[in-house]
Amino acid sequence: MNKIFLLFIGILLSGNLLADKKINICTDNNFWYPFTLVKEDVPAGIHVDIIGKALNNLGYQPNFKALPWKRCLDQAKQGEFDAVATASYTQSV
């Protein structure tokens, strides 16, 4: 298998985001234990914990929402989310 798993977070800061220090982050709702999973409709796992802790240390309040991957990317492109967390990549043959 030629799969490469990547952890990425893209944060687009705007004046409004800096004012309230809240960051809305979408993540894939697939089960990739222990890295990402959804427990009782709440995103969880190692990647979510690491990102949340890092943002808390910087004074931000992360708000995670798990969505189907395509919807997460589309809504982030439309500005509904400030960041996208945790992705997997498969090289095309």
PyMOL Python script that loads the backbone (N, CA, C, O; Angstrom):
from pymol import cmd

cmd.read_pdbstr("""\
ATOM      1  N   MET A   1       0.847  -1.178   0.000  1.00  0.00           N
ATOM      2  CA  MET A   1       0.000   0.000   0.000  1.00  0.00           C
ATOM      3  C   MET A   1       0.890   1.239   0.000  1.00  0.00           C
ATOM      4  O   MET A   1       1.812   1.369   0.805  1.00  0.00           O
ATOM      5  N   ASN A   2       0.594   2.115  -0.901  1.00  0.00           N
ATOM      6  CA  ASN A   2       1.347   3.362  -0.990  1.00  0.00           C
ATOM      7  C   ASN A   2       0.566   4.489  -0.335  1.00  0.00           C
ATOM      8  O   ASN A   2       0.231   5.488  -0.971  1.00  0.00           O
ATOM      9  N   LYS A   3       0.289   4.310   0.930  1.00  0.00           N
ATOM     10  CA  LYS A   3      -0.451   5.363   1.639  1.00  0.00           C
ATOM     11  C   LYS A   3       0.511   6.149   2.513  1.00  0.00           C
ATOM     12  O   LYS A   3       1.355   5.579   3.204  1.00  0.00           O
ATOM     13  N   ILE A   4       0.375   7.418   2.472  1.00  0.00           N
ATOM     14  CA  ILE A   4       1.129   8.302   3.346  1.00  0.00           C
ATOM     15  C   ILE A   4       0.104   9.072   4.152  1.00  0.00           C
ATOM     16  O   ILE A   4      -0.775   9.737   3.603  1.00  0.00           O
ATOM     17  N   PHE A   5       0.231   8.970   5.453  1.00  0.00           N
ATOM     18  CA  PHE A   5      -0.697   9.678   6.310  1.00  0.00           C
ATOM     19  C   PHE A   5      -0.070  10.986   6.780  1.00  0.00           C
ATOM     20  O   PHE A   5       1.070  11.014   7.244  1.00  0.00           O
ATOM     21  N   LEU A   6      -0.807  12.028   6.657  1.00  0.00           N
ATOM     22  CA  LEU A   6      -0.324  13.352   7.006  1.00  0.00           C
ATOM     23  C   LEU A   6      -1.210  13.971   8.070  1.00  0.00           C
ATOM     24  O   LEU A   6      -2.426  13.778   8.096  1.00  0.00           O
ATOM     25  N   LEU A   7      -0.579  14.696   8.918  1.00  0.00           N
ATOM     26  CA  LEU A   7      -1.332  15.509   9.870  1.00  0.00           C
ATOM     27  C   LEU A   7      -1.118  16.943   9.453  1.00  0.00           C
ATOM     28  O   LEU A   7       0.019  17.412   9.413  1.00  0.00           O
ATOM     29  N   PHE A   8      -2.167  17.635   9.148  1.00  0.00           N
ATOM     30  CA  PHE A   8      -1.983  19.030   8.792  1.00  0.00           C
ATOM     31  C   PHE A   8      -3.100  19.866   9.387  1.00  0.00           C
ATOM     32  O   PHE A   8      -4.227  19.420   9.600  1.00  0.00           O
ATOM     33  N   ILE A   9      -2.733  21.044   9.628  1.00  0.00           N
ATOM     34  CA  ILE A   9      -3.735  21.986  10.100  1.00  0.00           C
ATOM     35  C   ILE A   9      -3.457  23.302   9.410  1.00  0.00           C
ATOM     36  O   ILE A   9      -2.339  23.813   9.472  1.00  0.00           O
ATOM     37  N   GLY A  10      -4.439  23.847   8.765  1.00  0.00           N
ATOM     38  CA  GLY A  10      -4.296  25.136   8.114  1.00  0.00           C
ATOM     39  C   GLY A  10      -5.150  26.137   8.842  1.00  0.00           C
ATOM     40  O   GLY A  10      -6.368  25.986   8.935  1.00  0.00           O
ATOM     41  N   ILE A  11      -4.516  27.145   9.351  1.00  0.00           N
ATOM     42  CA  ILE A  11      -5.259  28.146  10.110  1.00  0.00           C
ATOM     43  C   ILE A  11      -5.249  29.455   9.334  1.00  0.00           C
ATOM     44  O   ILE A  11      -4.187  30.003   9.038  1.00  0.00           O
ATOM     45  N   LEU A  12      -6.431  29.949   9.007  1.00  0.00           N
ATOM     46  CA  LEU A  12      -6.569  31.213   8.307  1.00  0.00           C
ATOM     47  C   LEU A  12      -7.072  32.237   9.306  1.00  0.00           C
ATOM     48  O   LEU A  12      -8.242  32.227   9.689  1.00  0.00           O
ATOM     49  N   LEU A  13      -6.191  33.110   9.719  1.00  0.00           N
ATOM     50  CA  LEU A  13      -6.556  34.070  10.756  1.00  0.00           C
ATOM     51  C   LEU A  13      -7.135  35.332  10.134  1.00  0.00           C
ATOM     52  O   LEU A  13      -6.599  35.874   9.168  1.00  0.00           O
ATOM     53  N   SER A  14      -8.222  35.775  10.703  1.00  0.00           N
ATOM     54  CA  SER A  14      -8.827  37.029  10.284  1.00  0.00           C
ATOM     55  C   SER A  14      -8.927  37.935  11.512  1.00  0.00           C
ATOM     56  O   SER A  14      -8.715  37.481  12.636  1.00  0.00           O
ATOM     57  N   GLY A  15      -9.234  39.160  11.309  1.00  0.00           N
ATOM     58  CA  GLY A  15      -9.370  40.088  12.429  1.00  0.00           C
ATOM     59  C   GLY A  15     -10.415  39.616  13.417  1.00  0.00           C
ATOM     60  O   GLY A  15     -10.216  39.732  14.626  1.00  0.00           O
ATOM     61  N   ASN A  16     -11.518  39.090  12.932  1.00  0.00           N
ATOM     62  CA  ASN A  16     -12.589  38.602  13.789  1.00  0.00           C
ATOM     63  C   ASN A  16     -12.137  37.400  14.606  1.00  0.00           C
ATOM     64  O   ASN A  16     -12.482  37.285  15.782  1.00  0.00           O
ATOM     65  N   LEU A  17     -11.373  36.510  13.999  1.00  0.00           N
ATOM     66  CA  LEU A  17     -10.883  35.333  14.695  1.00  0.00           C
ATOM     67  C   LEU A  17      -9.925  35.730  15.816  1.00  0.00           C
ATOM     68  O   LEU A  17      -9.966  35.156  16.904  1.00  0.00           O
ATOM     69  N   LEU A  18      -9.071  36.706  15.550  1.00  0.00           N
ATOM     70  CA  LEU A  18      -8.122  37.146  16.564  1.00  0.00           C
ATOM     71  C   LEU A  18      -8.828  37.799  17.746  1.00  0.00           C
ATOM     72  O   LEU A  18      -8.343  37.741  18.876  1.00  0.00           O
ATOM     73  N   ALA A  19      -9.979  38.423  17.481  1.00  0.00           N
ATOM     74  CA  ALA A  19     -10.690  39.132  18.534  1.00  0.00           C
ATOM     75  C   ALA A  19     -11.235  38.173  19.588  1.00  0.00           C
ATOM     76  O   ALA A  19     -11.105  38.445  20.781  1.00  0.00           O
ATOM     77  N   ASP A  20     -11.844  37.053  19.177  1.00  0.00           N
ATOM     78  CA  ASP A  20     -12.448  36.170  20.165  1.00  0.00           C
ATOM     79  C   ASP A  20     -11.624  34.923  20.448  1.00  0.00           C
ATOM     80  O   ASP A  20     -11.969  34.155  21.346  1.00  0.00           O
ATOM     81  N   LYS A  21     -10.550  34.703  19.710  1.00  0.00           N
ATOM     82  CA  LYS A  21      -9.622  33.594  19.927  1.00  0.00           C
ATOM     83  C   LYS A  21     -10.289  32.219  19.825  1.00  0.00           C
ATOM     84  O   LYS A  21      -9.818  31.263  20.441  1.00  0.00           O
ATOM     85  N   LYS A  22     -11.363  32.108  19.068  1.00  0.00           N
ATOM     86  CA  LYS A  22     -11.992  30.816  18.818  1.00  0.00           C
ATOM     87  C   LYS A  22     -11.604  30.357  17.418  1.00  0.00           C
ATOM     88  O   LYS A  22     -11.553  31.159  16.485  1.00  0.00           O
ATOM     89  N   ILE A  23     -11.332  29.071  17.279  1.00  0.00           N
ATOM     90  CA  ILE A  23     -10.975  28.502  15.984  1.00  0.00           C
ATOM     91  C   ILE A  23     -11.911  27.326  15.718  1.00  0.00           C
ATOM     92  O   ILE A  23     -11.971  26.377  16.499  1.00  0.00           O
ATOM     93  N   ASN A  24     -12.636  27.401  14.611  1.00  0.00           N
ATOM     94  CA  ASN A  24     -13.523  26.318  14.194  1.00  0.00           C
ATOM     95  C   ASN A  24     -12.755  25.399  13.255  1.00  0.00           C
ATOM     96  O   ASN A  24     -12.248  25.831  12.221  1.00  0.00           O
ATOM     97  N   ILE A  25     -12.677  24.130  13.627  1.00  0.00           N
ATOM     98  CA  ILE A  25     -11.879  23.153  12.903  1.00  0.00           C
ATOM     99  C   ILE A  25     -12.757  21.974  12.513  1.00  0.00           C
ATOM    100  O   ILE A  25     -13.455  21.409  13.355  1.00  0.00           O
ATOM    101  N   CYS A  26     -12.724  21.606  11.252  1.00  0.00           N
ATOM    102  CA  CYS A  26     -13.435  20.392  10.849  1.00  0.00           C
ATOM    103  C   CYS A  26     -12.414  19.269  10.661  1.00  0.00           C
ATOM    104  O   CYS A  26     -11.248  19.501  10.339  1.00  0.00           O
ATOM    105  N   THR A  27     -12.888  18.065  10.872  1.00  0.00           N
ATOM    106  CA  THR A  27     -12.065  16.876  10.709  1.00  0.00           C
ATOM    107  C   THR A  27     -12.914  15.776  10.091  1.00  0.00           C
ATOM    108  O   THR A  27     -14.143  15.814  10.152  1.00  0.00           O
ATOM    109  N   ASP A  28     -12.259  14.818   9.510  1.00  0.00           N
ATOM    110  CA  ASP A  28     -12.947  13.694   8.878  1.00  0.00           C
ATOM    111  C   ASP A  28     -13.674  12.870   9.937  1.00  0.00           C
ATOM    112  O   ASP A  28     -13.168  12.684  11.043  1.00  0.00           O
ATOM    113  N   ASN A  29     -14.856  12.383   9.595  1.00  0.00           N
ATOM    114  CA  ASN A  29     -15.621  11.605  10.566  1.00  0.00           C
ATOM    115  C   ASN A  29     -15.364  10.106  10.461  1.00  0.00           C
ATOM    116  O   ASN A  29     -16.098   9.317  11.057  1.00  0.00           O
ATOM    117  N   ASN A  30     -14.342   9.697   9.720  1.00  0.00           N
ATOM    118  CA  ASN A  30     -14.001   8.280   9.620  1.00  0.00           C
ATOM    119  C   ASN A  30     -13.286   7.796  10.868  1.00  0.00           C
ATOM    120  O   ASN A  30     -12.732   8.588  11.631  1.00  0.00           O
ATOM    121  N   PHE A  31     -13.305   6.495  11.063  1.00  0.00           N
ATOM    122  CA  PHE A  31     -12.684   5.870  12.224  1.00  0.00           C
ATOM    123  C   PHE A  31     -11.247   5.502  11.874  1.00  0.00           C
ATOM    124  O   PHE A  31     -11.014   4.589  11.082  1.00  0.00           O
ATOM    125  N   TRP A  32     -10.283   6.208  12.461  1.00  0.00           N
ATOM    126  CA  TRP A  32      -8.856   5.948  12.255  1.00  0.00           C
ATOM    127  C   TRP A  32      -8.205   5.898  13.632  1.00  0.00           C
ATOM    128  O   TRP A  32      -7.358   6.726  13.969  1.00  0.00           O
ATOM    129  N   TYR A  33      -8.617   4.910  14.415  1.00  0.00           N
ATOM    130  CA  TYR A  33      -8.182   4.760  15.797  1.00  0.00           C
ATOM    131  C   TYR A  33      -6.690   4.449  15.846  1.00  0.00           C
ATOM    132  O   TYR A  33      -6.222   3.644  15.041  1.00  0.00           O
ATOM    133  N   PRO A  34      -5.934   5.041  16.741  1.00  0.00           N
ATOM    134  CA  PRO A  34      -6.283   5.954  17.823  1.00  0.00           C
ATOM    135  C   PRO A  34      -6.133   7.416  17.442  1.00  0.00           C
ATOM    136  O   PRO A  34      -6.240   8.295  18.297  1.00  0.00           O
ATOM    137  N   PHE A  35      -5.887   7.684  16.166  1.00  0.00           N
ATOM    138  CA  PHE A  35      -5.579   9.043  15.737  1.00  0.00           C
ATOM    139  C   PHE A  35      -6.799   9.942  15.665  1.00  0.00           C
ATOM    140  O   PHE A  35      -6.795  11.042  16.217  1.00  0.00           O
ATOM    141  N   THR A  36      -7.828   9.489  15.001  1.00  0.00           N
ATOM    142  CA  THR A  36      -9.087  10.248  14.957  1.00  0.00           C
ATOM    143  C   THR A  36     -10.261   9.278  15.015  1.00  0.00           C
ATOM    144  O   THR A  36     -10.227   8.192  14.435  1.00  0.00           O
ATOM    145  N   LEU A  37     -11.280   9.694  15.718  1.00  0.00           N
ATOM    146  CA  LEU A  37     -12.515   8.935  15.815  1.00  0.00           C
ATOM    147  C   LEU A  37     -13.586   9.885  16.329  1.00  0.00           C
ATOM    148  O   LEU A  37     -13.293  11.012  16.730  1.00  0.00           O
ATOM    149  N   VAL A  38     -14.806   9.426  16.312  1.00  0.00           N
ATOM    150  CA  VAL A  38     -15.907  10.242  16.823  1.00  0.00           C
ATOM    151  C   VAL A  38     -16.578   9.448  17.941  1.00  0.00           C
ATOM    152  O   VAL A  38     -17.064   8.336  17.734  1.00  0.00           O
ATOM    153  N   LYS A  39     -16.593  10.053  19.141  1.00  0.00           N
ATOM    154  CA  LYS A  39     -17.220   9.432  20.310  1.00  0.00           C
ATOM    155  C   LYS A  39     -18.415  10.265  20.708  1.00  0.00           C
ATOM    156  O   LYS A  39     -18.269  11.428  21.082  1.00  0.00           O
ATOM    157  N   GLU A  40     -19.597   9.679  20.632  1.00  0.00           N
ATOM    158  CA  GLU A  40     -20.834  10.376  21.003  1.00  0.00           C
ATOM    159  C   GLU A  40     -20.932  11.729  20.300  1.00  0.00           C
ATOM    160  O   GLU A  40     -21.199  12.750  20.934  1.00  0.00           O
ATOM    161  N   ASP A  41     -20.714  11.725  18.995  1.00  0.00           N
ATOM    162  CA  ASP A  41     -20.792  12.909  18.123  1.00  0.00           C
ATOM    163  C   ASP A  41     -19.716  13.953  18.407  1.00  0.00           C
ATOM    164  O   ASP A  41     -19.841  15.091  17.955  1.00  0.00           O
ATOM    165  N   VAL A  42     -18.665  13.599  19.140  1.00  0.00           N
ATOM    166  CA  VAL A  42     -17.581  14.530  19.456  1.00  0.00           C
ATOM    167  C   VAL A  42     -16.272  13.978  18.887  1.00  0.00           C
ATOM    168  O   VAL A  42     -15.906  12.842  19.188  1.00  0.00           O
ATOM    169  N   PRO A  43     -15.553  14.769  18.064  1.00  0.00           N
ATOM    170  CA  PRO A  43     -14.266  14.315  17.557  1.00  0.00           C
ATOM    171  C   PRO A  43     -13.293  14.045  18.704  1.00  0.00           C
ATOM    172  O   PRO A  43     -13.231  14.809  19.667  1.00  0.00           O
ATOM    173  N   ALA A  44     -12.540  12.958  18.595  1.00  0.00           N
ATOM    174  CA  ALA A  44     -11.584  12.571  19.631  1.00  0.00           C
ATOM    175  C   ALA A  44     -10.399  11.882  18.974  1.00  0.00           C
ATOM    176  O   ALA A  44     -10.377  11.680  17.759  1.00  0.00           O
ATOM    177  N   GLY A  45      -9.420  11.525  19.784  1.00  0.00           N
ATOM    178  CA  GLY A  45      -8.252  10.815  19.296  1.00  0.00           C
ATOM    179  C   GLY A  45      -6.977  11.619  19.500  1.00  0.00           C
ATOM    180  O   GLY A  45      -7.013  12.789  19.882  1.00  0.00           O
ATOM    181  N   ILE A  46      -5.852  10.968  19.236  1.00  0.00           N
ATOM    182  CA  ILE A  46      -4.545  11.582  19.472  1.00  0.00           C
ATOM    183  C   ILE A  46      -4.364  12.881  18.695  1.00  0.00           C
ATOM    184  O   ILE A  46      -3.905  13.876  19.257  1.00  0.00           O
ATOM    185  N   HIS A  47      -4.718  12.887  17.407  1.00  0.00           N
ATOM    186  CA  HIS A  47      -4.530  14.108  16.609  1.00  0.00           C
ATOM    187  C   HIS A  47      -5.367  15.263  17.141  1.00  0.00           C
ATOM    188  O   HIS A  47      -4.883  16.392  17.228  1.00  0.00           O
ATOM    189  N   VAL A  48      -6.596  14.993  17.491  1.00  0.00           N
ATOM    190  CA  VAL A  48      -7.480  16.031  18.025  1.00  0.00           C
ATOM    191  C   VAL A  48      -6.926  16.541  19.359  1.00  0.00           C
ATOM    192  O   VAL A  48      -6.936  17.744  19.620  1.00  0.00           O
ATOM    193  N   ASP A  49      -6.443  15.625  20.196  1.00  0.00           N
ATOM    194  CA  ASP A  49      -5.871  16.021  21.492  1.00  0.00           C
ATOM    195  C   ASP A  49      -4.639  16.912  21.321  1.00  0.00           C
ATOM    196  O   ASP A  49      -4.503  17.925  22.007  1.00  0.00           O
ATOM    197  N   ILE A  50      -3.746  16.534  20.410  1.00  0.00           N
ATOM    198  CA  ILE A  50      -2.512  17.306  20.186  1.00  0.00           C
ATOM    199  C   ILE A  50      -2.830  18.698  19.665  1.00  0.00           C
ATOM    200  O   ILE A  50      -2.296  19.693  20.156  1.00  0.00           O
ATOM    201  N   ILE A  51      -3.706  18.762  18.664  1.00  0.00           N
ATOM    202  CA  ILE A  51      -4.073  20.062  18.086  1.00  0.00           C
ATOM    203  C   ILE A  51      -4.773  20.925  19.138  1.00  0.00           C
ATOM    204  O   ILE A  51      -4.471  22.111  19.272  1.00  0.00           O
ATOM    205  N   GLY A  52      -5.701  20.334  19.877  1.00  0.00           N
ATOM    206  CA  GLY A  52      -6.414  21.074  20.914  1.00  0.00           C
ATOM    207  C   GLY A  52      -5.478  21.604  21.987  1.00  0.00           C
ATOM    208  O   GLY A  52      -5.604  22.755  22.404  1.00  0.00           O
ATOM    209  N   LYS A  53      -4.546  20.781  22.437  1.00  0.00           N
ATOM    210  CA  LYS A  53      -3.593  21.201  23.474  1.00  0.00           C
ATOM    211  C   LYS A  53      -2.694  22.324  22.968  1.00  0.00           C
ATOM    212  O   LYS A  53      -2.454  23.299  23.680  1.00  0.00           O
ATOM    213  N   ALA A  54      -2.197  22.189  21.739  1.00  0.00           N
ATOM    214  CA  ALA A  54      -1.336  23.236  21.174  1.00  0.00           C
ATOM    215  C   ALA A  54      -2.082  24.561  21.066  1.00  0.00           C
ATOM    216  O   ALA A  54      -1.537  25.608  21.415  1.00  0.00           O
ATOM    217  N   LEU A  55      -3.314  24.525  20.589  1.00  0.00           N
ATOM    218  CA  LEU A  55      -4.086  25.759  20.458  1.00  0.00           C
ATOM    219  C   LEU A  55      -4.441  26.344  21.819  1.00  0.00           C
ATOM    220  O   LEU A  55      -4.408  27.562  21.996  1.00  0.00           O
ATOM    221  N   ASN A  56      -4.780  25.492  22.781  1.00  0.00           N
ATOM    222  CA  ASN A  56      -5.043  25.986  24.140  1.00  0.00           C
ATOM    223  C   ASN A  56      -3.811  26.668  24.722  1.00  0.00           C
ATOM    224  O   ASN A  56      -3.927  27.709  25.369  1.00  0.00           O
ATOM    225  N   ASN A  57      -2.632  26.090  24.498  1.00  0.00           N
ATOM    226  CA  ASN A  57      -1.383  26.689  24.985  1.00  0.00           C
ATOM    227  C   ASN A  57      -1.124  28.055  24.359  1.00  0.00           C
ATOM    228  O   ASN A  57      -0.470  28.905  24.964  1.00  0.00           O
ATOM    229  N   LEU A  58      -1.632  28.265  23.157  1.00  0.00           N
ATOM    230  CA  LEU A  58      -1.479  29.552  22.470  1.00  0.00           C
ATOM    231  C   LEU A  58      -2.601  30.525  22.805  1.00  0.00           C
ATOM    232  O   LEU A  58      -2.622  31.650  22.305  1.00  0.00           O
ATOM    233  N   GLY A  59      -3.536  30.094  23.653  1.00  0.00           N
ATOM    234  CA  GLY A  59      -4.614  30.972  24.074  1.00  0.00           C
ATOM    235  C   GLY A  59      -5.853  30.919  23.194  1.00  0.00           C
ATOM    236  O   GLY A  59      -6.713  31.795  23.281  1.00  0.00           O
ATOM    237  N   TYR A  60      -5.954  29.895  22.344  1.00  0.00           N
ATOM    238  CA  TYR A  60      -7.114  29.757  21.465  1.00  0.00           C
ATOM    239  C   TYR A  60      -8.062  28.705  22.012  1.00  0.00           C
ATOM    240  O   TYR A  60      -7.658  27.801  22.743  1.00  0.00           O
ATOM    241  N   GLN A  61      -9.316  28.837  21.649  1.00  0.00           N
ATOM    242  CA  GLN A  61     -10.333  27.866  22.037  1.00  0.00           C
ATOM    243  C   GLN A  61     -10.772  27.115  20.780  1.00  0.00           C
ATOM    244  O   GLN A  61     -11.545  27.646  19.983  1.00  0.00           O
ATOM    245  N   PRO A  62     -10.282  25.874  20.597  1.00  0.00           N
ATOM    246  CA  PRO A  62     -10.663  25.126  19.396  1.00  0.00           C
ATOM    247  C   PRO A  62     -12.065  24.531  19.512  1.00  0.00           C
ATOM    248  O   PRO A  62     -12.468  24.056  20.574  1.00  0.00           O
ATOM    249  N   ASN A  63     -12.789  24.567  18.414  1.00  0.00           N
ATOM    250  CA  ASN A  63     -14.103  23.956  18.320  1.00  0.00           C
ATOM    251  C   ASN A  63     -14.042  22.965  17.158  1.00  0.00           C
ATOM    252  O   ASN A  63     -14.029  23.368  15.995  1.00  0.00           O
ATOM    253  N   PHE A  64     -14.004  21.668  17.474  1.00  0.00           N
ATOM    254  CA  PHE A  64     -13.888  20.631  16.454  1.00  0.00           C
ATOM    255  C   PHE A  64     -15.258  20.138  16.018  1.00  0.00           C
ATOM    256  O   PHE A  64     -16.176  20.019  16.829  1.00  0.00           O
ATOM    257  N   LYS A  65     -15.383  19.854  14.725  1.00  0.00           N
ATOM    258  CA  LYS A  65     -16.612  19.262  14.200  1.00  0.00           C
ATOM    259  C   LYS A  65     -16.220  18.196  13.183  1.00  0.00           C
ATOM    260  O   LYS A  65     -15.463  18.470  12.252  1.00  0.00           O
ATOM    261  N   ALA A  66     -16.733  16.987  13.359  1.00  0.00           N
ATOM    262  CA  ALA A  66     -16.462  15.892  12.435  1.00  0.00           C
ATOM    263  C   ALA A  66     -17.509  15.877  11.329  1.00  0.00           C
ATOM    264  O   ALA A  66     -18.712  15.927  11.585  1.00  0.00           O
ATOM    265  N   LEU A  67     -17.021  15.807  10.096  1.00  0.00           N
ATOM    266  CA  LEU A  67     -17.894  15.800   8.921  1.00  0.00           C
ATOM    267  C   LEU A  67     -17.358  14.795   7.905  1.00  0.00           C
ATOM    268  O   LEU A  67     -16.203  14.380   8.000  1.00  0.00           O
ATOM    269  N   PRO A  68     -18.175  14.404   6.944  1.00  0.00           N
ATOM    270  CA  PRO A  68     -17.621  13.653   5.819  1.00  0.00           C
ATOM    271  C   PRO A  68     -16.512  14.493   5.175  1.00  0.00           C
ATOM    272  O   PRO A  68     -16.634  15.714   5.078  1.00  0.00           O
ATOM    273  N   TRP A  69     -15.439  13.844   4.738  1.00  0.00           N
ATOM    274  CA  TRP A  69     -14.234  14.542   4.295  1.00  0.00           C
ATOM    275  C   TRP A  69     -14.498  15.587   3.208  1.00  0.00           C
ATOM    276  O   TRP A  69     -14.023  16.717   3.319  1.00  0.00           O
ATOM    277  N   LYS A  70     -15.241  15.232   2.166  1.00  0.00           N
ATOM    278  CA  LYS A  70     -15.502  16.191   1.082  1.00  0.00           C
ATOM    279  C   LYS A  70     -16.254  17.419   1.594  1.00  0.00           C
ATOM    280  O   LYS A  70     -15.962  18.545   1.191  1.00  0.00           O
ATOM    281  N   ARG A  71     -17.210  17.201   2.471  1.00  0.00           N
ATOM    282  CA  ARG A  71     -17.976  18.320   3.028  1.00  0.00           C
ATOM    283  C   ARG A  71     -17.073  19.216   3.885  1.00  0.00           C
ATOM    284  O   ARG A  71     -17.176  20.441   3.841  1.00  0.00           O
ATOM    285  N   CYS A  72     -16.198  18.590   4.656  1.00  0.00           N
ATOM    286  CA  CYS A  72     -15.256  19.345   5.488  1.00  0.00           C
ATOM    287  C   CYS A  72     -14.398  20.259   4.612  1.00  0.00           C
ATOM    288  O   CYS A  72     -14.265  21.449   4.896  1.00  0.00           O
ATOM    289  N   LEU A  73     -13.821  19.707   3.556  1.00  0.00           N
ATOM    290  CA  LEU A  73     -12.973  20.505   2.660  1.00  0.00           C
ATOM    291  C   LEU A  73     -13.765  21.603   1.964  1.00  0.00           C
ATOM    292  O   LEU A  73     -13.302  22.739   1.866  1.00  0.00           O
ATOM    293  N   ASP A  74     -14.956  21.267   1.481  1.00  0.00           N
ATOM    294  CA  ASP A  74     -15.787  22.268   0.791  1.00  0.00           C
ATOM    295  C   ASP A  74     -16.169  23.409   1.729  1.00  0.00           C
ATOM    296  O   ASP A  74     -16.088  24.576   1.345  1.00  0.00           O
ATOM    297  N   GLN A  75     -16.580  23.090   2.942  1.00  0.00           N
ATOM    298  CA  GLN A  75     -16.986  24.142   3.878  1.00  0.00           C
ATOM    299  C   GLN A  75     -15.794  24.978   4.330  1.00  0.00           C
ATOM    300  O   GLN A  75     -15.941  26.170   4.602  1.00  0.00           O
ATOM    301  N   ALA A  76     -14.622  24.368   4.413  1.00  0.00           N
ATOM    302  CA  ALA A  76     -13.421  25.143   4.741  1.00  0.00           C
ATOM    303  C   ALA A  76     -13.087  26.108   3.605  1.00  0.00           C
ATOM    304  O   ALA A  76     -12.704  27.250   3.858  1.00  0.00           O
ATOM    305  N   LYS A  77     -13.228  25.661   2.364  1.00  0.00           N
ATOM    306  CA  LYS A  77     -12.986  26.533   1.204  1.00  0.00           C
ATOM    307  C   LYS A  77     -13.954  27.708   1.189  1.00  0.00           C
ATOM    308  O   LYS A  77     -13.606  28.803   0.746  1.00  0.00           O
ATOM    309  N   GLN A  78     -15.172  27.475   1.674  1.00  0.00           N
ATOM    310  CA  GLN A  78     -16.192  28.525   1.701  1.00  0.00           C
ATOM    311  C   GLN A  78     -16.043  29.442   2.922  1.00  0.00           C
ATOM    312  O   GLN A  78     -16.791  30.408   3.071  1.00  0.00           O
ATOM    313  N   GLY A  79     -15.081  29.137   3.789  1.00  0.00           N
ATOM    314  CA  GLY A  79     -14.843  29.982   4.952  1.00  0.00           C
ATOM    315  C   GLY A  79     -15.659  29.640   6.177  1.00  0.00           C
ATOM    316  O   GLY A  79     -15.653  30.391   7.153  1.00  0.00           O
ATOM    317  N   GLU A  80     -16.370  28.508   6.147  1.00  0.00           N
ATOM    318  CA  GLU A  80     -17.175  28.125   7.306  1.00  0.00           C
ATOM    319  C   GLU A  80     -16.322  27.555   8.431  1.00  0.00           C
ATOM    320  O   GLU A  80     -16.759  27.517   9.581  1.00  0.00           O
ATOM    321  N   PHE A  81     -15.101  27.108   8.108  1.00  0.00           N
ATOM    322  CA  PHE A  81     -14.150  26.622   9.103  1.00  0.00           C
ATOM    323  C   PHE A  81     -12.843  27.365   8.923  1.00  0.00           C
ATOM    324  O   PHE A  81     -12.482  27.754   7.812  1.00  0.00           O
ATOM    325  N   ASP A  82     -12.137  27.556  10.026  1.00  0.00           N
ATOM    326  CA  ASP A  82     -10.856  28.248  10.002  1.00  0.00           C
ATOM    327  C   ASP A  82      -9.711  27.291   9.698  1.00  0.00           C
ATOM    328  O   ASP A  82      -8.646  27.711   9.245  1.00  0.00           O
ATOM    329  N   ALA A  83      -9.931  26.013   9.947  1.00  0.00           N
ATOM    330  CA  ALA A  83      -8.860  25.035   9.759  1.00  0.00           C
ATOM    331  C   ALA A  83      -9.447  23.663   9.458  1.00  0.00           C
ATOM    332  O   ALA A  83     -10.612  23.381   9.739  1.00  0.00           O
ATOM    333  N   VAL A  84      -8.600  22.823   8.877  1.00  0.00           N
ATOM    334  CA  VAL A  84      -8.920  21.432   8.592  1.00  0.00           C
ATOM    335  C   VAL A  84      -7.862  20.601   9.305  1.00  0.00           C
ATOM    336  O   VAL A  84      -6.668  20.871   9.177  1.00  0.00           O
ATOM    337  N   ALA A  85      -8.292  19.599  10.049  1.00  0.00           N
ATOM    338  CA  ALA A  85      -7.335  18.796  10.814  1.00  0.00           C
ATOM    339  C   ALA A  85      -7.359  17.339  10.382  1.00  0.00           C
ATOM    340  O   ALA A  85      -8.418  16.751  10.164  1.00  0.00           O
ATOM    341  N   THR A  86      -6.200  16.790  10.269  1.00  0.00           N
ATOM    342  CA  THR A  86      -5.952  15.370  10.056  1.00  0.00           C
ATOM    343  C   THR A  86      -6.471  14.887   8.710  1.00  0.00           C
ATOM    344  O   THR A  86      -7.675  14.869   8.451  1.00  0.00           O
ATOM    345  N   ALA A  87      -5.541  14.502   7.877  1.00  0.00           N
ATOM    346  CA  ALA A  87      -5.890  14.031   6.538  1.00  0.00           C
ATOM    347  C   ALA A  87      -5.037  12.826   6.188  1.00  0.00           C
ATOM    348  O   ALA A  87      -3.957  12.626   6.744  1.00  0.00           O
ATOM    349  N   SER A  88      -5.529  12.042   5.272  1.00  0.00           N
ATOM    350  CA  SER A  88      -4.734  10.953   4.736  1.00  0.00           C
ATOM    351  C   SER A  88      -4.579  11.193   3.231  1.00  0.00           C
ATOM    352  O   SER A  88      -5.417  11.834   2.597  1.00  0.00           O
ATOM    353  N   TYR A  89      -3.507  10.672   2.691  1.00  0.00           N
ATOM    354  CA  TYR A  89      -3.205  10.895   1.284  1.00  0.00           C
ATOM    355  C   TYR A  89      -2.825   9.566   0.659  1.00  0.00           C
ATOM    356  O   TYR A  89      -2.027   8.812   1.217  1.00  0.00           O
ATOM    357  N   THR A  90      -3.398   9.284  -0.497  1.00  0.00           N
ATOM    358  CA  THR A  90      -3.033   8.094  -1.258  1.00  0.00           C
ATOM    359  C   THR A  90      -2.524   8.575  -2.609  1.00  0.00           C
ATOM    360  O   THR A  90      -3.219   9.290  -3.332  1.00  0.00           O
ATOM    361  N   GLN A  91      -1.312   8.175  -2.935  1.00  0.00           N
ATOM    362  CA  GLN A  91      -0.738   8.586  -4.213  1.00  0.00           C
ATOM    363  C   GLN A  91      -1.465   7.894  -5.346  1.00  0.00           C
ATOM    364  O   GLN A  91      -1.727   6.693  -5.280  1.00  0.00           O
ATOM    365  N   SER A  92      -1.792   8.649  -6.389  1.00  0.00           N
ATOM    366  CA  SER A  92      -2.464   8.081  -7.549  1.00  0.00           C
ATOM    367  C   SER A  92      -1.500   7.182  -8.315  1.00  0.00           C
ATOM    368  O   SER A  92      -0.296   7.434  -8.369  1.00  0.00           O
ATOM    369  N   VAL A  93      -2.051   6.144  -8.896  1.00  0.00           N
ATOM    370  CA  VAL A  93      -1.212   5.205  -9.644  1.00  0.00           C
ATOM    371  C   VAL A  93      -1.068   5.656 -11.067  1.00  0.00           C
ATOM    372  O   VAL A  93      -0.396   4.996 -11.859  1.00  0.00           O
TER     373      VAL A  93
END
""", "prot")
cmd.dss("prot")
cmd.show_as("cartoon", "prot")
cmd.util.cbc("prot")
cmd.orient("prot")
